[in-house]
Amino acid sequence: MERMKAWAPRVLSIVRIMVGLLYLEHGTQKLFQFPYNQFVPHVDLLSLNGAAAMMETFGSPLIILGLFTQPVAFLFSGEMAIGYFLRFAPKSFFPATNGGEVLILFSFVYLYFAFAGAGEWSLDSWLAKRRKSGS
């Protein structure tokens, strides 16, 4: 069990990177139609969906790199919560029937990152170590 605990900060980093890559894909689908999905229309940049697409596309690399993870994750958590309540919650009370499970999952994973941080393999961790050593 101790060996697994020692890996927790690294696994947190792996999860953060994978979540960031998945989130990036959501943004690029909306902005660039890549990867193509017939059910994801191109968005108007001056709309709420356009703002979300910009956040997802240009904020996800920060999550992937683990840079400014906590504030970016907090914003993403809120973005997903707002998206869920605007688009999916009115359809049904149950996420399994309204199609909003992915947004809820992203929202809570990002909320966790907002409190837990980026993990060991991140620029946030590297910068903190540099500050601590005085370099």
FENQUI-V593092 format. One record per residue. N is the residue number from 1. OMEGA is omega in whole degrees, 0 to 359 (* if undefined). Layout:
# FENQUI-V593092
n:N omega:OMEGA
n:N omega:OMEGA
This chain:
# FENQUI-V593092
n:1 omega:179
n:2 omega:180
n:3 omega:179
n:4 omega:177
n:5 omega:180
n:6 omega:181
n:7 omega:185
n:8 omega:179
n:9 omega:179
n:10 omega:179
n:11 omega:174
n:12 omega:178
n:13 omega:180
n:14 omega:179
n:15 omega:179
n:16 omega:180
n:17 omega:181
n:18 omega:178
n:19 omega:178
n:20 omega:178
n:21 omega:178
n:22 omega:181
n:23 omega:177
n:24 omega:179
n:25 omega:177
n:26 omega:179
n:27 omega:181
n:28 omega:175
n:29 omega:183
n:30 omega:184
n:31 omega:190
n:32 omega:184
n:33 omega:178
n:34 omega:349
n:35 omega:186
n:36 omega:174
n:37 omega:184
n:38 omega:182
n:39 omega:179
n:40 omega:181
n:41 omega:172
n:42 omega:185
n:43 omega:172
n:44 omega:184
n:45 omega:182
n:46 omega:178
n:47 omega:176
n:48 omega:177
n:49 omega:177
n:50 omega:177
n:51 omega:178
n:52 omega:180
n:53 omega:179
n:54 omega:178
n:55 omega:183
n:56 omega:184
n:57 omega:186
n:58 omega:175
n:59 omega:181
n:60 omega:176
n:61 omega:176
n:62 omega:177
n:63 omega:181
n:64 omega:180
n:65 omega:183
n:66 omega:180
n:67 omega:185
n:68 omega:187
n:69 omega:187
n:70 omega:178
n:71 omega:179
n:72 omega:179
n:73 omega:178
n:74 omega:177
n:75 omega:179
n:76 omega:178
n:77 omega:178
n:78 omega:178
n:79 omega:181
n:80 omega:178
n:81 omega:178
n:82 omega:178
n:83 omega:179
n:84 omega:184
n:85 omega:178
n:86 omega:189
n:87 omega:189
n:88 omega:183
n:89 omega:179
n:90 omega:181
n:91 omega:183
n:92 omega:177
n:93 omega:187
n:94 omega:180
n:95 omega:180
n:96 omega:180
n:97 omega:181
n:98 omega:177
n:99 omega:185
n:100 omega:183
n:101 omega:183
n:102 omega:180
n:103 omega:178
n:104 omega:180
n:105 omega:177
n:106 omega:182
n:107 omega:183
n:108 omega:175
n:109 omega:178
n:110 omega:175
n:111 omega:177
n:112 omega:179
n:113 omega:180
n:114 omega:180
n:115 omega:185
n:116 omega:183
n:117 omega:189
n:118 omega:184
n:119 omega:187
n:120 omega:183
n:121 omega:183
n:122 omega:175
n:123 omega:176
n:124 omega:180
n:125 omega:180
n:126 omega:179
n:127 omega:178
n:128 omega:178
n:129 omega:178
n:130 omega:180
n:131 omega:182
n:132 omega:181
n:133 omega:177
n:134 omega:180
n:135 omega:*
